[in-house]
């Protein structure tokens, strides 16, 4: 049954209120709508039959028992979903070869979810097991079993390689220098968004495929479906409702292609929602990485840095080269070190697929931890060591040129950020004293973080409606961070109207401006595009108002929804909109803000922790994030992001990981196995915006990006080392690891 498509957000278009207050009420009262809130008449419920093997060929599928159950409409296998020759190197809906435990073998469609699960359990599959490789180092050996079919010129498991060098690292390290060397391990970890992957598909009245999904990248979903299913992109509409968290885990097609396949085969709506077990075991996860770091020190100066990153990108990799390039760019651009070298390799393994672009944390962890070790050896304040070696704009430009990426448009204000953060946490006093006696030890740590802006560009379009209000369309994902409210407020301020006169439209690929990015654009990028679009529309209104009033453009201003001349005469936006619509020339504008125009995000983060050396338990007491970019007109969205990311960082540093058995099966299958941090684990968070005296701007002078999630992890790790007098080289800092390190370091109660 075809459904009408409501473009405006269901709750957002109702009520007398508007702007941020309306949206906040919508969220806290449960009226915000997500992918799963829509109930489509006649929809089928899907369940996936998954592989118990890490690598095997599907030799036979007996679905007769499942199909025989009353209410089961379809059981589809790889024979029903032959990939097109033009399909990209990614995941077809179903394949004859399975490449990780939990890979898709068949999909069942039934009248209700319980029946679909019963039918999936009844499907019998015969496999021909094949050798599997689960370790990235083993995967790169010449005799390793191939994960993907060999491509031209690359008959190996090497997904990507990035290598660059500046200066002579080998020569520098061979001289009269002291070399600090270590290897750091960062495990794979699930994205763990509150909302699981959820997709619904149906055919509208024109037989177009409509996809309503909890995605961060609706245009990527449309493109991927068009390529893998052989449908023109014009025949696909992707509708993006509110998204209950993504963290990069909802940037790729995960459930949408199976729903689309069923809808195209049966003509009926189809729904697939992941269980929490599927979220933890088969959904895209942060890639595991091993980082070997060597730093040369001569006469108290850092003279050489050598980084070797090995990333495990699982069975299906998306832009692995971008991941490695991001790691190189961020780690090599923070400090002035004459001789630099980076070798990054990404390896296919028979593990679940990984998140797109999540690559900088391990390299930054290795670098920042080693700097603390060097400071300790030199008997120097870690903050002072960093201050003496801060990178210049020329250093960052040199690294960018070597990597073939755009040079940053502005340097990170690291010195002021460190000064502000250190003052807030009382660094000089706490770093010198610490707490090295008794079972509970306190320590402080700090780190710098840098991150180039994510996404290719932000996009926004704005048009005046017949009543003088405005429709705002953006390409960004509304993930519950207050983004909609910030966009509306910025547009309203520029246009000189109340916030309830700017109506944000639902994200769908018919109406939203095209965003081809490899990741969802940031609040900063899209916010800048919104401001540009509002300025363009304001200029059009001024020009139209001046013509209507018979005066020069310079003699009018906009105020309270009107264009007002210097003699006191005015004309309202509604009248100007009516004139424009009557002349078939509506007042509208579209604007973009590219990542190349954005300076990198930067932060100095400080942490205070308490460690029980008898149990190994770590409690994060306080986090201070000094963020570059200056004050915000409304700091709440940025503060909310920093506070949310602080809790994410606690989980990354202390508990979150994916454990895989030797057969490739995930050990953790519920949140009881791998609990996430909750409100009781939340530290005190203090967010500062530097330069402190700069004029406030709507979205800051630079983005926040991942520094609010990465920086706290680095600071927590260094604070734990300060507390127990010993370094840990593997995340997360589990109690048994902390207890063992404390004991080995002589931290007796």
N, C-alpha and C positions, 0 to 999 in steps of 0.2 A: 504494500500500500504506500503510495507516494506521500511524503510529508512536506508541509510548508517549511521553508528555511527562514528562521528568524535571525536576521543579521545582528540586531542589537542584543547586547547581553541581557538575559531575561530579567534579572533583578535591577540591572543598571539603568534601564529605561523607565522604571516605575517609581512612583513616589514623588512627593513635592520637593524633596531635598535634592541636593546635587553635590558634585565634586567629591572631595576626600571624605567628608562626613558621611555622605550617602554610601560610599563604597565600604567604609569601615563598618557601618551598621549592617550592610549586606553580608560581610564576612563573618562578623561575630554572632549574627543571628542565624547563620546557616542558610542564608538565601543566595549565596554565591553558587553558581551551577558548574559542575564538573562533568567530565565525560560520562561517568556512570549515572548521572542524575536523569538522563533521558531514557524513557521507556518507549520503545518503538513497537507498534502493533505488529504481531506476526514474527517477531524476531526469533532467530535461532541462537542457541547457546553453544559455544564451542569449547572443546577440550582437546588438548594436544597429547598424542602418544609420543613418548620421548625415548631416546636410546639409553640403554644401560651400559653401553660400551663407549670408550673414548674414541675409538676408530674402528669402523666396520662397514661392510657393504650390506645393504638390505637385500637379501636374496628372495624373500617371500613375505607377503603380508596377507594374512587370512582375516578378513574383516567380516566374514559371514555372520558370526555370532553377534557382533555389534550391530550390523545392519538389520538383523532379524528382530531386534527389540522394537516394540511399537513406539512410535514417536521419534525414532532416529531417521533423519532425513538424508544424511550423506556421510560417507567416510571417504576422505580423499587422501591419496598417497602421491609419491613422486611421479607416478605415471599420469596423474591428472594435472601436473604442474611442471611441464617440461620447460626449462629456462630458454629464453631467446638467445640466439647467437650474439645479439647486440647488448645483452645484459651486462652491467658493470661487474667488476670482480667483487662480488659481495655475496649476500645470502639469498639464493632463490627460495621461494616459499617452502618447497620440499625437495629433497635430493635423495638419490640412491645411495650416496655415501654419507655417513654420519661422522662428525669430526670432533665431538666432545660428548661427555656424559650429559644427557639432557637435550641433545640435539633433536630436531623435529623429524619424526618419522611419518606421522599421519595426523590428520585433524578430523575430529568428529563433530557433526552438527546435529543437534537434537532440540526438541521442543522445550526442555528445561535443563538447568545446569546439572542437577543430580543424575538425570537420565544420560546426559552427555558423558559424565564421568563413568557411569556404569558401562556404557558402550565402549569407551576408551579402554577400560580395564579388560573388556572382552576381546579386544583385538589381539591377535597372536602374530608375532613377528619373528622370522628366522633371520639370523645375522651370520655373516662370515667375518669373524673378528680379524682385525689387521693390527700390525705393530703400531704402538702409539708412543709419542714422545711428549713428556710433560715438563721437561726442564729446558729453558731457552739456550743454555750453553750446549747441551746435548743436541738440541734441534739444529744448531748451526754446523754440526759435524757433517762431513761429506756423506757418511753412510746412514744418516738419520732418515727415518721414514718421512716422506713428504706429507705435509698437512693439506696443502692446496695442490691442484694440478699445476705442473711446472709451466711457467710463462716463458715467452721468448727471451732468451738470454739470461734467465734466472731459474735454473732447475734446482733451487735450494729452498730452505725455509726462511731465508732472509726477506723480511717484509719491507725494510727500509734501512738505509745507512746514511748518516750525516757525519761528515768529517771536516774539520777546519783547524788551522794552526796560524798563530801569529807569533813571530819571533822564533827563537830556537829553544824549545823546551828541553830537549835532551842535553844540549850544551849547557844550559843554565843549571840543570839538576846534577850534572857531572862535575860542576865546579866546587868551589869551597863553600858549600851550602849545607844546611841541615834540612833533611827531607822528612816531612810528616806524611805518613801514608796510612790509609784505612779503607775498608770496604763496608758500605752501608746497604742494608736490605730493607726494602719497603714492599710489603705484601700486596697482593690484590685485595680489593675491598669493594663491597657492594655500594651502590649509590644510596640505597635505603631511604628513598623518598616516602613520605607518608602515604601518598596515593600510589597504588600500583599501576603498572601499564594497563591501559583500558582503551579499547577501540570498538566502535560500532560503525557498520557500513550499511548502506541501502541504496536503491536506485530511485532517483526522484522522478517527477512526472515526465521529464524528457529523457529518461533512461540514462542519466548521468550517474556515475558512481560518486556517492557522497560518503565521506569518511569523517566521522567525529571522533577525535582522539586526543589523548593527554600527551601531546607532543610539544617539544620546545622548538621544532623547526618544521612548520607546516609545508613550506615549499619544498623542502627536502623530501618529505613524505610523498608529495605529489610527483616529484621527479622520479623517485625510486619506483613507485608503483607503475608509472607510465612505462619505464624501461623494462621492469621485470615481468609485467603482465601484458605488455604489448598493447597498451591503451593510449591514445593521444592524451596529452596532458590537459587539453581543452575539455575532455570528457570526464575529468576528475575534479571534484570540489572537496578540499580539506577544510573542515571547520574546527577551529581551536577554541574550546571553552577555557574556563579557569584550569590551571594546572597545579596540582597539589605537590609541588616540589619536583625538581628534575636533576640538578647538579650535573648536567651533561649526560645523564643516563637516558634521556628521552629525546635525543637528537637524531637517532636513527630509527629505521623501520624495525619494529620488534614483533608487534601483534597485527599491525594494519594489513599486511599482505595476506595473511591467512583469512582474515575477515573478508577482504576483497575477493579472494579466490572463491570462498563459499558463496558470497552474494552473486558473483558472476555465473557460478554454476547452477545455483538454485533459483535465482531471481528474488530471494528473500533477504530481509535484513539479518545481519549476523553480529554477534557480540562476543568478544573475548576479553576476559579480565584475568590477569595473572594472580595466582595465589602468592602468599608471602614466601612460601618455599621456592616458587619459581623466581621471585624477585631476588632471593639470596643465592640461587644456584645457577640460573641460566641467563638472567638479564645482564646487559652490559655492565662491567665492573671496572673499577680503576685498575690499570695494568700493574702487575708486579714489576719491580725494577731492582737491579743491582748496580750500585755506583762505586767505582773504585776511584779514589781521589788521591793525588799526590801534590803537595805544596812545598815549594822550596823557599827557605828563608836564609837571607844573608845579611849580616849586620843589622838585624832587627827589621829588615825590609822583606816584603813578599816579592819574590823575583820570578816565580814560575808556578803555574797551575795546570795540572794535567787531569782531565776528567774522562772516564770511560763509563758510558751508560749502556746497560743491556736491558731492554724492555721485553717483557713477555706479553705480546698482544693477542694471545689466544688464537682461535681457529679462524677468525675473520677480523681483519684489521681495517680501520677507517683512518686514512690520512696519517699513517705511522710516521712519515717524514715530518709532518707538522709537529707531532708530539716531540720528536727528537730535536727539531730545530728550536722549539720553545724552550726546552731544557738548556740548550747551548746558549741561546740568546740571554736568558735571565741570569744564569750562573756566571757567564763571562762578562756581563755588563755592570756588575755591582761594584767592583773594586779595580783600582789601578794596579795592574800586575803586568809587567813588560812582556813576559813570555806566556802564551796561552795555547792550549791544545784541547780539542774535544773530539772524541770518537763515540758516536752513538749508533747502536744497532738495535733493531726491532726484529724479534723472531716469532714466526708462527709456531704455536704448539697446539696440542690437542686439549686445550682448555676453553672455557666459555669466552665469547667475544668481549672486547673491552670498550671502555668509554672513549669518546672522541676527544683528542687534544689534551688529556690529563697527564702532562708530562714534566712539569717544572719542579714539583715538590721534592722528589728524591735527590735531584742534583743540588738544589738549594740546601737541603738538609745536610748533605755531605760537606758542602762548602762551609756553612755556618757552624757546624759542629767542629770541623777542623780548625776554624779560626779561634774558637774557644780553647781548643787543645794547644794551639800555638801560643795564645795569650798566657795560658797557664805556665807553659814552659819558659816563656820570656818574663814571667812574673809581672805581667802588665794587665791593666784593666781591659777586658774584652771590648768595651766601648771605645776606649782610646785607640786600641789597635785598628778598629774599623775606621775611626775618624781619620787616622793617618793614611789610610789607603782608599778613601772614597774615589770612585771613578769620576772622571770628568766627562763633559759632553763629547770630547774628542775620543775618549776611550769607548764610549757606547757607539759612536759612529763607526769607529774602526771595526768593532765586532759585527755590527750590522752589515757593513760592506763585505766582510769575510763570509758571512752566512747568506748573502744575497737577499736580505730583507730590508725594508725601509728604515732609514735612520730615525731615531726618536726625535720628535719635534721639540722636546724640552727635557732637560735632565731632571732626575728625581731629587727633591729637596731633602736628602737624607740627613744632612747635618742638623737642620732645624727639627726634623722629626725625632731624631735621637735625643736632642736636648730636651724637647718637650716631654717625651715619654720617660726619660730618665728622671726628670724632676718630679713627675707625677708619681712614680713608683718608689722614689727615694733610693735610686740606684747606688750612688756612691757609698751610702751608709750600709745598705743591705748586702751589696756585693762584697764589701770588705769583711763584714762580720759573719754573715751566714749563721748556721746553727749546726755544729758538728758533734754534739753530745746528746745522749739520751736516745730513746727509741724513735722519737719523732724529730725529723730534721727538716729545716726549712732552707730553701734555696731560691735564688732569682736567676733568670736567664733572659737574654735578649737576642734578637736577630733582625736583620734587614730582609725585606722581601720586595721583589720587583716583578711586574707582570705586564707584558704588552697587552693591549686591548684585545678581547676575544670577539670574533665575528668580523665579517668583511666590511659591513656598513650597517648603520641604522637608517630606517626609512619611516617617513610619515606623510600622510596626506590629510588635507583639511579643506572642507568646503562649507560655504554658507548655505543654510537651509532657508526656505521661504519665509519663516517667521523670524529670521535674524539670529537664530541659534546656529550652532556649528556641529558638524559631524567630524570626529577625529578618528582616523584609521592609522594604526601603527603595525609594523611587522614584528614587533617584539612579543615575547611570550609573557603572559600575565601569570607569574608563578607565586602570587601571594606576597610579594615584597613591597607592596604599595606603589608599584610602577604606574598603574593606571591613574591613581590619584595624583602622582607627581606630574605625569604628562598633562592631565587636565588642568592642574593648577598653573603650569607654565604657559600653556596656550591661553588660558583665560587672562592671566596677567598681561601678556603681550597684546591681546586683543582688547583689553579694557572692558571685560564683561564678567558677571558673576560666574563661578565655577559651574553652576547648574545649567548654564547656557552652552556648555561644551559637552557633547554626548560621545563617550568612547564607544566605538563600534566593535563588534565581535571580530576576532581574528579568523578570517577565512581567505582562501587563496583567490577568490573572485574579487574581493573588495580591498584587501590590504595591499599596500605597496610591496612589490616583489623584493624579496630578500633571499639571495642565493647562498648565504653564508654557510660555512661549515660548522658554525655554532650559532646559537641564538644571540642576537646582538645585545649588548649590555644596556643597562639603564642610561649610562652616559651617552652612548652613541645614539640611541633612539631619542633621548631627551634633547640632544643637540639638533637632531632632525626635526623634532616637534617645534622647537624654537624657530628654526629656519622657515618651516612651513607657515607658522603663525606670522612671522614678519612679512613673508610674501603676501599672505592674504590681507594683512593689515595695509600693506602698500596698495593693493588692488582696491580696498575699501576707501582709502584716502583719495585715490585717483578718481574713483566713481563718485565719491561725495563732492569733490571739488568741481567736477563737471556738472553735477546736479545743482550745486549752489552758485555756479558761475564765477568761481574764484580760482586763484592759483593753488597748486598743490601745497606750496609752502605756507599758505594762509589758513590751513585747516589742521585740526588735531582730532584724535579719537578719544572718546570719553563716554563711559557708561552706555555702551552699545550705540553710540551715535558718532557721526562725523560733524564736528562743530567748527564753523567759521569764526574768524576774529571779530566779526560784527554781531555775533550772538546767534545767528541763524544756524539751524542744524537739520540733519536728515538721519533717520534711524537706519540701522543695518537691515531691518526687515524691508524697508522701502527700496534700499539699494539692491537687495537680493531679488526682489520682485522685478525691478528693472532689468537686472542681469538675466533672469530666467526668461523674461519676455523677449529679450533679444537673442535668446539661445546661446548666451555666453555666461554660464554660471561662474560665480566667483569661487575659485578653488586653486589649490597649489599642492604640489608634491615636492618633497625635499629629501635629500640624503646627507648623511655624514659618514665619511669613510674612516676605517681604522687608521689609514695613513695620516689623517688629520689629527689623531688623538695622541697625546703624550702617554708614556707608560704609567701604570699605577705604581705607587711606591708606598712603603710603610716601614716604620720602626716599631717592633712589637716587643713588649716586656711581659714576663710572666713571673709570678710567685707561686711556689708549690710547697706542699708539706708531704714528706715521705715517711712512712712507718718502715724502718729498716728491718723489723722483725717479721712483718707480713708482706712487705713489698708494695703495699697499697699506696697509691699516689692520689693526692687531692690537689686540684688546681684552685688556688685561693683567689688570685686576681690576674686579670689580663689588661694591659694598657696598649691600645693601638693608636699610634700617632700617624694619621693618614695624610699623605700629600694631596693637594688639590684645593686647599682653602676652605673656609666655612661655607655651609649651604644655607640658602634662605629657609628651607625646611630641613633640618638635620635628621628628622625622625627616620626616613627611609634608609639613609646611610647607617645610622645608629642601629636600626633593626637588623640590617644585613650584618653588621659587625658582631652584634650579639648572637645572632643565629649561627654565624660562621664560627664564633668562639666555641659554641657547644659542639659543632661538627669537629672542630680541631681537637677538642678533648677526646672525642671518640677515636679520631685518627691516631692520636698520639698514644692513647692508653688501652684501647680495646678492639677496634674494628679490624677484621681481616677475614679472608676466605682461606679455609684450610682444605686441602685436596688430598685424598688418599692416593696410594700408589696406583690404583686402577682408574684414577681420574674422577672419582666420585667426591662430591662436596660433603664435608663433614657437618657443616652447620646448615641446618634446614629450617630453623625457626629463630625468632629473636630470643628465645630462652637459651639457645646455644651461643649466640653472639649478641648480647644485649647492647642496645644503643644508649648513649648518655641521655639522661632525662633532666627535668628541672632541678632535681635535688643535686645533680652534678654540676650545675651551672656556676661558674665563678663570677665574682664581681667583674664587670667589664666597664672600662672607661675608654671612651672614644674621643680623640682629639683631632682637630683639623688644622693642618699647618699649610702655609704660613698663618700664624695665629691672627695677625692683624690685617689680613687681606680682606677685600670686600666680598660679601657673600654672593654666591651665584646659585641658580636653581639646581644644577646638577653637579656642582663642583667644577674646578678648573681642569680636572683630569678624572679618569674613571677609578673605580675601586677594584673591579675585577676580582681575581683570585687571591689578592694579597691578604684580604681579611680572613681567608680560610687557611692559607699557607703559612703566613707569618706566625700565628699562634702556635702551630705545631712545632716549628723550629725553636721558638722561645721556650716552650714547655720542655722539650728534650734537653736543652741546655740548662734549664733550671733544675731538672732532676739530677743531672751530672754535678751541678754545683752543690746540691743538697747532700749527695751521698759520696762525693769525691771519687766517682768512677763513671766512665763513659759506657753507654749502651749503643750498639751499632745496628740494632734491628728493631723495627717497629712491628707491632705496638709494644709499649713498655708494660708488658704484662707483669703482674705481681711476682711471679716466680723468677722472671728475668731480673727484675729490679732487686729482689732479695739476694739473688746469686751475685749480681754485680756489686752490691753494697758489701756483701761478705768478702768477696775477692779484693775489694778496695780497702778493706780494713775498717769498715764502718760498723764497729761493734757497739751494741747498745750500752 
